[in-house]
Amino acid sequence: MSALIGRTLAHYRITAAIGAGGMGEVYRATDAKLAREVALKVLPSELAARPRALERFRREAKALAATRPPPASSPSTRSRRRTASTS
């Protein structure tokens, strides 16, 4: 799993491994375009070649993108929201 640490995929610089499961591996990465930390899921090539697995991955990505606040929000953003809602 550590083979990708230190490498760049597209504009994401992979910095650490987070976990692995049936659909692939998850890494901590830095988005060079937005200068923020993100979780990056990488599918194995054998799964990426299967249309059903790729569609499942896309559905998962859309579901995560629709969540509010975003799963990768910064701690300071969460603190401000929490403070604002309790006042």
Stockholm file with secondary structure:
# STOCKHOLM 1.0

chainA/1-87         MSALIGRTLAHYRITAAIGAGGMGEVYRATDAKLAREVALKVLPSELAARPRALERFRREAKALAATRPPPASSPSTRSRRRTASTS
#=GR chainA/1-87 SS CGGGTTCEETTEEEEEEEEEETTEEEEEEEETTTTEEEEEEECCHHHHTSHHHHHHHHHHHHHHHTCSSCTTCCHHHHHHHHHHHHC
#=GC SS_cons        CGGGTTCEETTEEEEEEEEEETTEEEEEEEETTTTEEEEEEECCHHHHTSHHHHHHHHHHHHHHHTCSSCTTCCHHHHHHHHHHHHC
//
